[in-house]
Amino acid sequence: MLTHPGVPLHHLDLKQNCICAIQRNISVEKGLVRNALVHVTTLHRRFVEIQLLNTHESHCIPRINVSFHPHRSSWTVSRRTDAGTHST
């Protein structure tokens, strides 16, 4: 794992039935906002099914590809992430 300044955390092991916190606002209208607690119900190849703990509403969050250039490097880091979630 790269641990240089400016390199975002890029290792996350989501497991079915874990509780996570959303790390960015995805949809204010649906309650998918920063620090909202969710239950991961199912992991799919292209998206993650979650359930909000406060309303029990189910939603699908797409997995996204992220690319960035570490500081002072000539190479690119590409990774697939689970959009906006972080295990608690």
Helices and strands as residue ranges (DSSP letters): E 19-22, E 37-43, E 47-52, E 58-68, E 77-82, E 85-87
